[in-house]
Amino acid sequence: MLEEVDEETLWLRPQTDNRYTAAKSWAQWDGAHWSAVRNPPPCRIRDFEAKSPDDIWTLDDERIARHWDGTHWTTTRLPHETLDLAMVATQDVWAVGRRSTGPGTRMSGERYPQPASMHWDGTAWKSVETPQAHFDPLPSEPVAGLGSVFVLDDGEVFAYGANNYNHGESLTEDHEPRIEDISLRRDGSKWVEQKPPSGECAVRVPMGQDEEGLFLSGNRYLTDDDRCVKIKHPRLPRSTGVRKAARQLLWLEEIRRSPDTGEWFGAGHVATRQSGDQVFVPVVVRLKRGS
């Protein structure tokens, strides 16, 4: 996994099932060469956010975050189950996930997890009031939560999630409610519902920002003038085991800017839909802008 530490540095972190990862497994790219990271996080990483090599936040498990200040790692505990982190500044960090206690988490005898957001103000993580989600009628095993938080270059904070349930348990298929997408924007001291963009960009979440707009999940790009553009990708060669008529789907886990060239790269995999053996191929793609 590639992680942007600052505009001039990328860290390459290993993906492992082991809780603790050897320091030599981490590598740093400064735009010219690779070197070992001297003080990598002492744990398995679920999320990584940084403003500089001396200001890094990581999410260890659902309730543990760690901060590197250039000298040592400090461990902090989060109020709720956490799925994503985002930094505005050193003493302005956001976390999102879901909560299992408090208002709205029990309805008609059903356990109903609700969206949760938390804020680090430089001293402690504090739970922040977050809009609740509700179904009417109530389906079986409802669950609502936030899975992504994103900070624009100007410091504006957005959070994304869904209101979902266990499909097919209690309602007929014809009467099952639709999954509800949650899109929030931080407006001063409160979260407000955010109107999604139009078209295919409506259900996508931001993965990166450049000078012209936002890179979104699902290979979409939202321009600053609200145009939704599909980012095309080349087909895999037949040598990978992909048949000529197979449908190929690109799934990117991350999108990062190269510190040496300023080019944008994505890392993920291509999945195929074809008869017989399915093929999953890890890939790195480079963005080529049209005229």
N, C-alpha and C positions, 0 to 999 in steps of 0.2 A: 504494500500500500504506500502511495506517495503522499506525503504531508507537507504543506507549505508552512515553513517556519517564519519567513519574512520574504520580501521581494527578491532577495538574493540567495535564498537557501531553501533546499528541499531535503526532507528526511525520507529515507526508505525504511519502512518498518515491516517486520515480518508478521505473517499471519500464522498463528499457532494455537493449538488446543492447550498448550501448557500455560499455567498461570504466570510463571516467571520466565522471562526470555533473556538469554545471554546478551551482554552488552555488544559483543562482536557481531550480533545479528542485525544491528542497526547501522545504516550507512548515510552519509551526508553528501549532497551534491551542491557545490558552490558556484556552478556555472562553468567550471573547467575540469574538475576531477572529483572522484569519490574518496571519502575518508571515513573512518569509524566515528560514530557519535560517542562522545566521551562520557556523558551522563544520561543515558536513555531512561525512560520510565521503568521502574522496577516491578512491572506487572503486565498482565495481558491488557491490551488497549481495545476499548469499544468505540471510543471517539477521541480525537486529538484536535486541539485548537491552540493557535499560537499567534502572538503579535511580534515576538522576537525570540532569539535563542535563549534569552533570560526571562521569558514571560510565557509559560506554556501551561495549559490546562489539559488534563486527560480524564476520561471517564473509565474507571476500572470495572465495576459491575453496576448494577442498577441503583445502588445507593452510595457508592464511593467515588469521589473525585480527588484528583491530586494536582498540586500546583508546583511548578519549578520556577524559582526566583533567581536562578543563576548560581546559587550556592547549594541548595538542598531541596528535596521534595517534601511537601507538606500534605498530609492526608486530611480530607474533610468529609463529613457525612451529609448526604442530601436528604431533605424531608420526605421525598416521595420517590417512587420508582421512576427512573430517568432513562431516556432513550437518546437524547441529543444535547449537545452543548454549543454555545456560540459566544464569542467575545466581542464586546463593543470597545472596551478598554481594560486596563489592568484591574481596576476596581469596579468593573461593570460587566458582569458575565451572566448569561442566561442559560437555564436548563429547562427542558420540557419532558413530559411523560404522562403518567396517570396516577391518580390517588385512589385508594380503596376505602378511605374513611372520610367522614364529613358530609356536608350537605349533598343530596342527590345520589349518594352511593347505595341507597336501599330504596327500591320502589316496588310496591305490591309484593313484597317478600323476596324479590329478586336482588341479588348483588349486582350493582351497576357501577363499575369503575368510571371515574370522570376525568376529563382533561386536567392536567396540572402543569403549572409553571413555577419556577423558582429563580431567585435572583441573588447573586453574590455582590455585596456592597463594599468589599474590602475586609470585612471582619467575620461574616457568617453567611450561610445560605438561609434564605427566608422564603417561605411559601407565599406566592402572589395570587390574589383572587383572579380566577380564570372562569370564563363563561361555561356553564354547564350544557350538556347535550341531553336531549330527551327524544324518545319515540312515543307515538300515540297511534295505534295501540302498542303496548309494550311487547316486543318479541322475546323469544327465549334466549337467555344468557347474553344480555346486552353488554357492550363494553365500548367506552369512548376514551380517546387519548390523543395526545400530540406526539408525533414521531420525528418532527424536524423543526429546527429553529434556525433562522438565517438573518444575518445582519448585513444591510447594504453598506456601501462605502461611506455614505453620509451618516451612518449610525442608526438608521431606522431599523426596527426589529419586527420580524414576521415569524409566525408559528403556524404549522400545518399538521393536520391529523385527520381522524375519521371517527364517525359514530357507527359502530358495527354490531353484529350479533351472530349467534349460531344458526346459520341458515338451515331451513328444513326441519327444525325441531318441533315447532308448535303451530306454525301457520302454513296454510297451503301456499304452493309456489306462486299462484296467481295473486295472492294477497300479501306476500312478503313486502315489507317496506324497503325502499332503496337505501343503500349505504349513503350516509351523508358525509360529504367532505367538510372539514373544518379549516377555515382560513382566517387567521387573526392578525391584527396589526397593533403594535403598541402605540397608543396615542396619549402622550403625557403620562398620567398616573394610572391608566386603565387599558385593558385589551378591548378592541372593537372588532366586529366582524368586517372582513375585507372582501369586497366584491372581486371575484376571480376574473382573470382576463378572458377574452372571448375565444371561441373555437377550441382547437385541440390543446391549447395552453392552459385551459381552465383547470384541469386536474393534475397539473405538473407542479413540482416543487423546485425551487432554485438550487443549483449545484455550484454556481460560480457567477462572477460578474466581471465584465470588461467595460471598455469605454463606450460601448454602443448598446449594451443591454444585458440580459440575464441568460445564462445557460440553464435549461430546465431538464428535469428527468424525462426519459422517453425520447431523447434526441430532438428536443425542441429548443428554439431560441426566441426569446421575447425581446423585441427591440424597444428602445426608449420611447418610440411613438406607437407602442402597443400592437405591433404586427407580430403574428405568430408564424415563425418560419420553421419548417422541418429540416433537420440536418441529415443529409443523406450519407450513406456509408458504402464502401465497396463490398462486393461479395467475396467470400473466402474461395480460394482455389480448390479444384477437385482433389488435389493431393491431400487435403485434410480429411477426406472421407465424406464430404458433402456432395450429395447428388445434384445434378444439373437443375432439376425441377424443385429442389428443396427451398422452403421459405427460410430466410435467415433473419434473425432478430438480434440486434446489438443492445446489450445491457451494460451500461457504464456504472461502475461503483464510485468513481471519482473523476473530477475534471480539474486539471491544474495547469498553471502557466509556467513555462520553462524559464528559470532565472537568467539563463545566458542569452536566449534569443527572443523571449517574449511571446513565443508561440504557445498555443494551447494544445494539451494532450489529454486524452481520456484513457482510463484503464478499466477493463472489465472483461466480458466474454461475449461470444456470439453463440446463440443457441439456434438449432435448426429444427424445423418441422418437416419430417419426411418419413416415409414408410421404412420399417426395419430399424436399424441402429440409429439412435439419436446422437448428435454430435454437439459437444460443448467445447469451444476453443477459446483459451485465454488470449486476449488481444490488447494491443496499445494502438490507439488511433491518433492521428494529428489533424488538427482542423485546417482545412483549406478554404479560404474565403473566396467567394466569387466576385466578379467585378460589379 
